[in-house]
Amino acid sequence: DIQMTQSPSSLSASVGDRVTITCQASQDISNYLNWYQQKPGKAPKLLIYDASNLETGVPSRFSGSGSGTDFTFTISSLQPEDIATYYCQQYDNLPRTFGQGTKVEIK
Amino acid sequence: QVQLQESGPGLVKPSQTLSLTCTVSGGSISSGGYYWSWIRQHPGKGLEWIGYIYYSGSTYYNPSLKSRVTISVDTSKNQFSLKLSSVTAADTAVYYCARGHGELNYWGQGTLVTVSS
């Protein structure tokens, strides 16, 4: 299985801050990487697909980049409604695997 | 707008079979070339892909669960289902159904299944 390692596991930032989460794959996955947002008690929501493409309806403050084994997810200006856990997920290989998640909180 | 809804018992006894159904509305399960997946999340933990099915019936199962998992589809009811046999407390989780097998762009709300006697 491809192991996806996210960092940090949690972070605390102020409203308006730029927030960056990294995801590293245990082998080359090209750009077959998605990012999801999960709020407490809710299902995950797809934000970014193919490493850098914004899903329809998702605010432009969210972005993604990277290819190969190293990927970055960015919130350009953190908003109170962005409090959630964020997951990366690869779909280059089977089984599909997720990172362990990054919990984002407001300072 | 595609919507998915999981249904099934919230409590299953150890060694029994967990059975869940996902009902799809707002679109046909057999059109569009989509795959349909099951994912689970242990309490307070991350996400685990269980497997997926195409409307034709072709399936993929996570090797970690393959010996116990069956995913099936009923196109006449616009539903797909999950069966997980010989459950233990380690199978207690929120179970989600979703559309896709690469990116998952529609999800059900999830259903908590507790394995306990």
HADDOCK unambig.tbl for C-alpha pairs under 7 A between the chains (distance, minus, plus):
assign (segid A and resid 34 and name CA) (segid B and resid 103 and name CA) 6.45 0.50 0.50
assign (segid A and resid 42 and name CA) (segid B and resid 109 and name CA) 6.38 0.50 0.50
assign (segid A and resid 43 and name CA) (segid B and resid 107 and name CA) 6.47 0.50 0.50
assign (segid A and resid 43 and name CA) (segid B and resid 108 and name CA) 6.89 0.50 0.50
assign (segid A and resid 43 and name CA) (segid B and resid 109 and name CA) 5.46 0.50 0.50
assign (segid A and resid 43 and name CA) (segid B and resid 110 and name CA) 6.46 0.50 0.50
assign (segid A and resid 46 and name CA) (segid B and resid 104 and name CA) 6.59 0.50 0.50
assign (segid A and resid 46 and name CA) (segid B and resid 105 and name CA) 5.59 0.50 0.50
assign (segid A and resid 49 and name CA) (segid B and resid 103 and name CA) 6.47 0.50 0.50
assign (segid A and resid 91 and name CA) (segid B and resid 102 and name CA) 5.17 0.50 0.50
assign (segid A and resid 95 and name CA) (segid B and resid 62 and name CA) 5.56 0.50 0.50
assign (segid A and resid 96 and name CA) (segid B and resid 49 and name CA) 6.25 0.50 0.50
assign (segid A and resid 97 and name CA) (segid B and resid 48 and name CA) 6.89 0.50 0.50
assign (segid A and resid 97 and name CA) (segid B and resid 49 and name CA) 6.73 0.50 0.50
assign (segid A and resid 98 and name CA) (segid B and resid 47 and name CA) 6.24 0.50 0.50
assign (segid A and resid 100 and name CA) (segid B and resid 46 and name CA) 5.40 0.50 0.50
assign (segid A and resid 101 and name CA) (segid B and resid 46 and name CA) 6.55 0.50 0.50
